[in-house]
Amino acid sequence: MSAEQFATRDPHARIAVALLRFIFGDDYARDFGIVLWDGTRVKASGVERFTLHVNTPGALRAAFTPPIDLAAGRAFATGLLDVEGEMEHAVDMLLRASRALHARDVVRLVGMVRRLPNNPTPRLREARLRGRIHSRSRDRAAIDFHYDQPAEFYRSFLDGDMVYSCAYWDDGIESLEDAQSAKLDYILHKLRLRAGERLLDIGCGWGALLVRAAQRFGATALGITLSGKQHDEARRRIAAAGAADSARVELRDYRELGNERFDKIVSVGMFEHVGRSHLREYFRAAYRALRPGGLFLNHGISDQSEGRKDGKVRGFMRRFVFPDGELVAAGDALAIAERVGFEVRDVENLREHYVRTLRAWIGNLERNRDAAVSAAGERAYRLWRLYLAGSAQGFRVGRLGVFQSLLARPNPDGRVELPPTRRELYGYMI
């Protein structure tokens, strides 16, 4: 059993300990310790995987006043609470504890938190978007909100090529850099990209896939993005790589492709921003831009939770991380793609790969904390640490999935330009 060691006679310390004991139940201080603002300590009864720091008397009132999914995240991001050690495990413990609360428990919880001081909660940068959801102007504002951090901040936790999506941890790969390079090659091999072909990258990020397609595969690549900062950095990186003759990036919406045609199309990590109500328009835009016989690889996060509803991102994530984001079940998305004319040729869930990727990002961010804080500030560092840890937990337990779906636009006679087996795809990695 854990033992509380109260450092002062502060009555709020005893209330805080009682509150945590109530919230976590049998898991209270089992594999985590607690340190309060006054020096009070609670040691874990087993192996201590993290220490929860309660930094002010009003911190738990701020964190556990419903809605908890919003309040707790805000308390962590603003420094009222802190976690020393395994952040992913701390998120897992909190989610399990909050979901175990029944209606009668919430009533008791509210009564307990009201016995703590109601200190003002520091403010976080919050998304306040205007206009019709998923209109072009609002989508641009939503993307700018998430990516409106200096490139140096993202460099603090990403690989050298700044690939901000799930890596591919093939056998024998140990480093994030190698896993991201493997992912880029895996995608381009799935697309059977050939020299001289035109490739469109919808939501191209900082341009790593464009450079890879141009330099290693000999393609002519166009990337489009709604993020001004990504656009500028991608152009700089393309120029630095000496790939400006065959790769370029434009500030453009997927709904603004016009009559351009491409041999292959790819979209990695952009799908989550489209919105269920616009998926038909999204897939239709890709279908029209793809030549008959061409291939489209769509890589996106999906909602795999039990009893899923509309997939809209809510709470802390919607307010402070990904405004207007929507996660759609893979089957629902593929059904829409089929209705606009695509044929589904290959589907792969890389969920476990994203767990490992996110853990690598968290490790980098924590090791490079000083650089991250210098680039974007303490609260941005804390918010991203929480968001990455929460995402890792979601993929680990299967609440989230990430799918690569290879879609074909058949030729008029029904032919699809793919070999009959996957042997060639897997053979390139041997």
TIMIMAR-108582 format. One record per residue: residue in three letters; x negated, y negated, z of N, C-alpha, C in turn. Coordinates in pm, whole numbers, plus 50000, padded with zeros to 5 digits. Layout:
ALAXYZXYZXYZ;...
***
This chain:
MET499165011950000500005000050000499124987550000;SER499594977349930498884964649929499124957350060;ALA498204948650096498344941050221498144926250191;GLU499104918050237498994903550219498064897850326;GLN497194889050285496294882150377496584867150365;PHE497504862550449497924848550441496824839450496;ALA496504829250417495404820350454495854808550538;THR497154805050527497664793450600499044796850654;ARG499624787150724500984788850776502014782550682;ASP501594779650561502494773650462503674783050437;PRO504914778950471506064787950451506294791350305;HIS505884782550215506084785350073505254797150027;ALA504124799650093503294811150056504044824150084;ARG504724824850197505474837050231506674838850137;ILE507304827950100508424828950005507914833749870;ALA506764828549826506204832449698505874847349696;VAL505274852449803504934866649810506214875049809;ALA507214870949885508484878349888509134878349750;LEU509054867049681509644866049548508954875649450;LEU507634876049453506904884949364507184899649398;ARG507304902649526507634916349567509004920349513;PHE509954910849515511304913549464511284915549312;ILE510564907049242510554907749095509904920549045;PHE508764924249102508014935649050508384948949114;GLY509124948649224509594961049285508484970649317;ASP508614983149273507614993449303506264990649239;ASP506244982049135504984978749068504234967349137;TYR504824961549239504214950049307502814953449357;ALA501824945849309500434947149353499914961449343;ARG500474969149252499984982849233498664982849158;ASP498634975949042497384975048968497024960548935;PHE497564951449011497174937348997497134930749133;GLY496234921149147496134913449270496794899849254;ILE496914892749364497574879649365496714870049447;VAL496554857949397495904847249471496804835049466;LEU497174829649584498024817749589497194805149603;TRP497864793849583497224780649586496514777649717;ASP496964783849827496414780649958495324790350001;GLY494954799649911493934809549945494484822949987;THR495794824050003496404836950037496084847049927;ARG495744859349971495364869749875496164882349900;VAL496504889049790497114902249796496274911249706;LYS495654921349764494834930449686495674941649626;ALA495274946349509495974957549446495784970249528;SER496804978649531496694991349602495895001449522;GLY495774999249388494995008149303493915000349231;VAL493575004749111492574997849030493174984648981;GLU492484973749008493014960448976492704956848831;ARG493744956348747493564953348606493634938348577;PHE494304931048661494304916448647494664910248781;THR494364897348793494734889648911495664878448868;LEU496824877648933497784866948905497484855348999;HIS497184843748941496924831749020498164822849017;VAL498694820049135499824810849151499224797849201;ASN499174787849114498324776249140498994764649213;THR500314764849226501024754249300502194760449373;PRO502694754049481503844759449553505094760649466;GLY505224752049365506404752549280506244760749154;ALA505104767549138504834774749013505854785848986;LEU506184793749088507114804849066508534799949044;ARG508884788549102510194782849072510254778848924;ALA509184772748876509144768848735509164780948643;ALA508494791848685508354803548598509594812448596;PHE510314813148708511394822948718512784816848732;THR512914804348696514244798548682514724802048542;PRO515834809448527516284813648394516464801748300;PRO516214803848168515834816348102514344819548124;ILE514084831548177512724835248216511804836248096;ASP512324840947979511454842547863510864829347817;LEU511534818447846511024805147812510214799347928;ALA510784800448049510174794048165508824800048203;ALA508734813348202507474819748242506354816448144;GLY506674816448016505664812947917505174798747933;ARG506104789647960505704775647981504824774348105;ALA505134781748210504334781048333502914785948310;PHE502754796748232501414801748201500664791748113;ALA501334786748010500654778147913500234764847974;THR500944760148074500604747248136499704748648257;GLY499364760948297498414763048404499004764048543;LEU500334764148555500934766448686500624780648734;LEU500624789848640500204803648665499014806648577;ASP498204816048621497064820248540496844835148559;VAL496194841348462495874855548468494384857048444;GLU493724863448537492304866848524492224881848501;GLY491754885648383491714899848351492554902948229;GLU493244914248229493954919248112495264911848090;MET495254902148002496444894147977497554902447915;GLU497214911547825498234919947762498974928247866;HIS498254933647961498904941748065499784932848154;ALA499334920648180500144911448260501454908248190;VAL501414906048059502634903547982503554915647987;ASP502964927447974503744939847978504454941348112;MET503744938748220504334939848353505484930048370;LEU505294917648325506324907448340507554910848257;LEU507354915448134508494918848048509284930448107;ARG508584940648154509294952048213510054948148338;ALA509444939448419510104935148542511334926648512;SER511224917348419512354908648388513504916148323;ARG513194926348242514244934048177514944943548273;ALA514284946648385514894955448484515874948048576;LEU515894934748569516774927048656518224927948609;HIS519124931148701520554931348671521144917748706;ALA522414915848673523064902948697523004899148844;ARG523234908948933523204905849076521784902249122;ASP520784908149054519394904849086519064890549048;VAL519604886148935519344872548889519914862448987;VAL521104865349041521714856349140520794855149262;ARG520284866649309519384866349425518074859349390;LEU517584861649267516344855349223516474840149224;VAL517584835249171517804820749168517824815149310;GLY518464822449401518504817849539517124817049602;MET516254826649569514904826749626514044815549567;VAL514114813649435513254803349375513634789449421;ARG514894787549458515344774249504514784770749641;ARG514194780349707513544777449836512124772249817;LEU511664772249692510334767049660510454752749608;PRO509394744849616509464730949568509754730249419;ASN510504720149380510834718049239509874707749181;ASN508634711949161507634702849106507834701048956;PRO507564689448901507694687548755506764696948680;THR507284702948573506464711648489505784703348382;PRO504474704548367503784697048261504384700048124;ARG504324690548035504924692047904503974699347809;LEU504584706947718503854713347609504294707047477;ARG503414707847379503794703547244504904712747195;GLU506024707047160507224714747131507724711846990;ALA508204722346922508764720646788510144714346797;ARG510314703146733511614696446725511894693646578;LEU512364703946510512574703146366513954697846332;ARG514024691046221515294685146178515654690446039;GLY516944688946008517394692945876517904707245873;ARG518364711545758518934724845740517834735345753;ILE518104745645832517104755945856516724762745725;HIS515434764545705514824770545587515024762345460;SER515364749545477515244740645362513754738745334;ARG513424733545219512004732245184511284722745278;SER511934711745313511274702045401511124707545542;ARG512134714845591512044720345727511044731845733;ASP510994740145629509994750845627508584745045630;ARG508384734045557507064727745557506714722645697;ALA507714716745765507474711645901507184723045998;ALA507884734445982507674745946071506264751646052;ILE505814752745928504474757845901503424748245954;ASP503624735345931502674725345981502574725846132;PHE503694728546200503674729146346502724740146394;HIS502834751946336502004763046383500544761146345;TYR500294756146225498914755546177498274741846200;ASP498924733346277498384719946301497354720146413;GLN496384728646398495234729146488493974727946402;PRO492914722546454491674721746375491194735546334;ALA490554736246218490004748946171489054754946273;GLU488364746246348487414751246449488104759446556;PHE489364756246585490104763946684490304778246634;TYR490754779746509490974793146454489664800746439;ARG488584793546411487284800246402486864806246535;SER487414801146645487004806246776487474820446801;PHE488474825246725488934838946750489074847446625;LEU489074841446505489184849446383487814854246337;ASP487804862146231486544866646171485944855346089;GLY484774857646031484084847245957484844842245836;ASP485684850845775486474846745659487814840645697;MET488084839745828489304833745881490564840345823;VAL490624853445834491794860945791492734862145910;TYR493914856445898494854855246010496024864845990;SER495714877745979496734888045962496104901346001;CYS496934911646005496514924846052495344930345972;ALA494284934546041493134940645976493394955445949;TYR492474961845878492604976045845491404983445902;TRP491664991046009490584997746082490385011846028;ASP489755012645915489465025545853488465033245940;ASP488335046045913487405054445989486005048445984;GLY485375047446100484015042546108483885027546119;ILE484965020246106484905005646116485025001546262;GLU484104993246308484094989046447484254973946464;SER483804966146366483844951546382485064945546315;LEU485524934246368486664927146310486334922746167;GLU485114918046145484724913546011484874924845909;ASP484384936645943484474948045850485924952445831;ALA486714951745938488114955845928488914946245840;GLN488624933345849489334923845763488894925145618;SER487604927445594487144929845457487804942345399;ALA487914952745482488564965045437490024962545404;LYS490684953945483492094950745455492254943745321;LEU491384934045294491474926845166491284936545050;ASP490284945245059490044954944951491184964944940;TYR491714969145053492824978845053494024973144979;ILE494354960545006495474954044939495234953044788;LEU494054948544751493784946344609493684959444533;HIS493234970144600493244983344537494674988644526;LYS495494986244624496904990344613497564983644494;LEU497214971144471497754963744357497114967844225;ARG496044975944230495314979944109494884967444030;LEU494374957744103493964945244040492774947743948;ARG492854942143827491824944143727491234930843683;ALA490014931343631489364919243581490224912643474;GLY490314899543482491084891843385492544890343418;GLU493054897643518494464896243552494704883643635;ARG495934878843630496344867143708497014871943837;LEU496524867043950497054870744081497634858444148;LEU498824859944205499434849544287499454854144432;ASP498964845544521498984848244666499944838344730;ILE501104843244774502124834744836501834833644985;GLY501514821645030501104819745170499664824145187;CYS498754817145121497374822145104496464819345222;GLY496954812845329496114810245444494904801945408;TRP493734806145456492494798845431491724804345311;GLY492384812345228491834815645098490954827945086;ALA490824835945190489894847345184490274857345076;LEU491574860145061492004869944960491754864644819;LEU491914851644799491664845644669490194847244629;VAL489314844244723487874845444695487524860044665;ARG488074869344743487784883544722488274888144585;ALA489484883944549490054888044420489234882844304;ALA488744870644317487974864544209486574870444199;GLN485894871544312484484875444310484274890544294;ARG485084898544361484844912944358485654920044250;PHE486824914344214487704921144119487794913943985;GLY487224902043974487204895043847488534889343803;ALA489434887143897490764881743864490744866543865;THR491794860743808492054846443820493164844843923;ALA492864837944033493754838144149494274824244182;LEU495584823444208496224811244254496844813944390;GLY496534805744488497154806644619498044794744643;ILE499194796944706500074785944742500344786344893;THR500464774644953500704773445096501474760645123;LEU502154760245237502844748145281502034740345383;SER500924746045429500114739645532499054730745469;GLY499114717845499498124708645447496734711945496;LYS496604715845624495284718845679494714731645619;GLN495584741645597495084753745533494684750945388;HIS495464742945319495154739445181493764733045170;ASP493504723245256492224716245250491054725445284;GLU491234733845388490164742945428489944753745322;ALA491044758845263490924769045158490154763545038;ARG490464751344999489744745344886488254744044918;ARG487944740045041486544738745080485844752245075;ARG486514762645126485894775845132485734781844993;ILE486694779444905486584784344767485384777844698;ALA485264764744717484134757544656482804762544714;ALA482754764444845481514769044909481124782944861;ALA482124791144825481854804744777481484804944629;GLY481564793344563481254792744420482324799244334;ALA483574799344383484654806144313485674796544251;ALA485334783744242486314773744197486744775744052;ASP485944782543971486324784643832487424795043816;SER487584803743917488554814643902489554815544017;ALA489434806944117490384806944228490744792544264;ARG492014790444290492434777044332493624778344426;VAL493894767744500495004767744595495784754944577;GLU497104756044591497994744544574498974743744690;LEU499364731444723500454729244818501754731144742;ARG502364742844758503554745744679504434755844752;ASP505714754344740506704763544796506924775144700;TYR507244786944753507494798344664508694795844573;ARG509554786344613510714782944530510374773344417;GLU509094770044403508664760344303507694766544203;LEU507874779444173506964786244082507254783343935;GLY508474778743906508804775443768508774787743679;ASN508184786143560508144796943462506804804043456;GLU505934801843554504624808343553504784823443569;ARG503894831043503503924845543511502574850743560;PHE502644861443640501444867443697501484882443676;ASP500274888343671500174902943659500424909743792;LYS499964903443900500104909044033500434897644131;ILE501214900844233501574891044336501354897444472;VAL500884889544567500684894344703501184883644800;SER501714888044912502114878945019501794885945151;VAL500904879745229500444885745354500744876245470;GLY501664880245558501934872445678502764860045656;MET503384858545541504244847045514505724850745525;PHE506014863545506507374868745500508194865045623;GLU507544863945739508244861145865508844847145868;HIS508404838445777508884824645776510034822445678;VAL510394832545601511374830745493512794829145548;GLY513194837745640514554837745692515444847645619;ARG516234855245694517084865645634517974860045523;SER518534848245546519474842645449518794838745318;HIS517454838145317516724834145196515924845645136;LEU516084857645189515274868845138515594871944992;ARG516864871044954517204873644814516514863544723;GLU516504850944765515854840544687514334842944681;TYR513764847244791512334850044798511944861244703;PHE512644872544712512314883744625512624880644478;ARG513684873044454514004869344316512914860444257;ALA512384851044340511314842344290510084850544253;ALA509734860344335508584868844306508854877444182;TYR510084882644170510434891144056510324883343925;ARG510824871143925510784862943804509354859043767;ALA508494857343869507114853143842506224864843801;LEU506704877043813505904888843785506214894143645;ARG505194897143571505424902743437506004916843448;PRO506774921243350507234935243350506034944643357;GLY506124954243444505024963543469504104959143582;GLY504324947043634503484941743740503854947143877;LEU502984944243976503164949244112503144937744211;PHE503944939244316504044929244423503844936444555;LEU502814932244632502604937944765503054927744869;ASN504054931644946504604923045050504204928645187;HIS503464920645264502924924845394503544915745499;GLY504374921545587505054912945684505454920345810;ILE505654912745917506054918146046507554920946044;SER507954931846107509364935646112509824937546256;ASP511124936346273511754938646403512114953346414;GLN511544960246511511834974446534512514976746669;SER512964966146734513514967246869514874974246867;GLU515194980746978516494987146991517574976447000;GLY518694979046934519814969746940519504956246879;ARG518584956046780518184943246720519404936346660;LYS519374923246664520494915346614520094908546483;ASP519844895646489519534888546366518044886646344;GLY517204890646440515764889746424515184875946442;LYS515984866146480515454852646494514544851746616;VAL513414845246596512484843046706513104833246804;ARG513074836646933513734828347033512784825347150;GLY513294817647243512574815047367511254808047344;PHE510244812747418508924806647416508334806247276;MET508454817347202507864818147068508504808046974;ARG509804806646979510484797246889510134782946923;ARG510084779847053509904766147097508474761247078;PHE507494770147100506114765547108505144772047008;VAL505574782646939504624789746853505104790446708;PHE506204797646684506694800046548508134795146533;PRO508364782146523509734777346505510344782546376;ASP511614786546385512384791546270511914804946218;GLY511014811746290510584824846245511704835046256;GLU511734844646164512744855346167512084868546128;LEU512324878846207511774892046180512914901146135;VAL512754907046019513794915245957513334929745956;ALA514244938945981513904953245974513424956645833;ALA512444965545825511844968945696512884974145597;GLY513784982645644514804988145556515724977445499;ASP516074967645581516934956745533516234948745423;ALA514944945845446514194938045347514044945645216;LEU513744958445224513554966245102514864967745025;ALA515974968645096517264969545027517524956944945;ILE517164945444999517344932844926516404932344807;ALA515154936844826514204937044715514704945844601;GLU515294957044635515824966044532516984959644457;ARG517794952144527518964946044462518574935444360;VAL517394929444373516984919544274516224926044159;GLY515974939244166515364946244054514054953344082;PHE513474951344201512214958044233512454973044258;GLU511424980844228511424994944265510394996844375;VAL510785003144485509885005444597508995017444565;ARG507665015244568506735025844531505905030944648;ASP505725022744751504895027044863505235018244983;VAL505355024345100505625016945224504715022645333;GLU504015013845403503095018245509503195008945628;ASN503385014845745503435007145869502055007245933;LEU501484995245953500144993846010500194989046155;ARG501224993046227501454988046362500244989746454;GLU499675001646457498535003946545497314995546505;HIS497184992846375496094984346329496244970046383;TYR497494965446396497694951746446497404950946596;VAL497684961546671497324961546813495824959346827;ARG495044966846751493594965746760493104952046711;THR493734946846607493364933646556493614922946661;LEU494794923146720495134913146821494224913946942;ARG493874925846983492954927247095491574921647061;ALA491154923246936489884917246894489984902046897;TRP491114896546853491294882046856491304876847000;ILE491994883847088492034879447229490624879547288;GLY489884890247261488524891047312487664879547262;ASN487784876447132487024865147076487434852047140;LEU488744850047155489244837547211488744835647353;GLU488784846247433488324845147572486814842847578;ARG486054849447494484604847447493484244833447445;ASN485044828047354484764814947296485684804147352;ARG486064805747478487004796447538486534781947527;ASP485274779347554484784765547551484974759347413;ALA484674766947308484814761847172486284759347139;ALA487154768547183488584767047155489144754747226;VAL488774752847352489254741347429488704728347371;SER487444728547330486844716747270487564712747141;ALA488014722747065488664720046936490114715646952;ALA490864721947044492314719647047492884716747185;GLY492064717547290492554714547423492884727047504;GLU492934725247636493174736247729494524742847707;ARG495564734847684496894740747672497044748847545;ALA496404744547436496444752547314495754765947337;TYR494614765747406493924778247438494834787447519;ARG495464782247621496304790447709497514795747633;LEU498114787247551499294791347476498954802547378;TRP497834801147306497454811347208497054824347277;ARG496414823447391496054835647464497314843347502;LEU498324836147547499574842647585500294848247463;TYR500354840547356501044844847234500374857147173;LEU499054857447167498354868947111498544881347198;ALA498484879447330498674890847421500094896247413;GLY501074887247406502454891647392502694899047262;SER502054894547155502184901247026501564915147032;ALA500384916247094499734929347107500634938947182;GLN501264934047289502174942547367503344947047281;GLY503884937947200505034941247115504724951947012;PHE503554951146950503174961546853502844974546924;ARG502224973847041501834986047112503034994447151;VAL504084988147200505254995747246506214998847132;GLY505974993147012506824996246898507994986846879;ARG508034976146954509094966246935508914958946802;LEU507654958046758507304951546633506604961446542;GLY506764959846413506024967546315505454957846212;VAL504494962646132503974954346022503854963445901;PHE504564959745795504694968445679504004962545556;GLN503284971245485502854968245350503764975945256;SER504514968445176505444974545081504994971344940;LEU504714981544862504294979744724505534980944635;LEU505844970144566507044969344483506624967644338;ALA507354973944248507054973244106508214966844031;ARG507864959043928508864954543831508704963543709;PRO509574973443693509384983143584509414976443446;ASN508724982643352508834978443213510254981043163;PRO510634974943051511994977042999512354991642976;ASP511354999942945511645014242924511575022343052;GLY511415015343169511405022143297510025026143346;ARG508995024443263507655028343305507125019243416;VAL506415025243509505725017843614504245021043603;GLU503415010743604501985012543577501225016743702;LEU501555028843748500905034743865500585049243836;PRO499495054543893499195068843877500215077143955;PRO500325089743925501355098043990501045101644135;THR499825099744180499465103044318498705091344380;ARG498455092344510497655082244581496155085544577;ARG495775095644506494395100444509493405089344474;GLU493745081444372492845070644330492725060044438;LEU493825056944505493815046844610492895051044724;TYR493055063244772492255067744883490815070744841;GLY490625074144714489305077644668488305066444673;TYR488795053744659487845042544658487175040744792;MET487785046044900487235043945033486235054845072;ILE486165065544996485275076645031483815073145000;
***
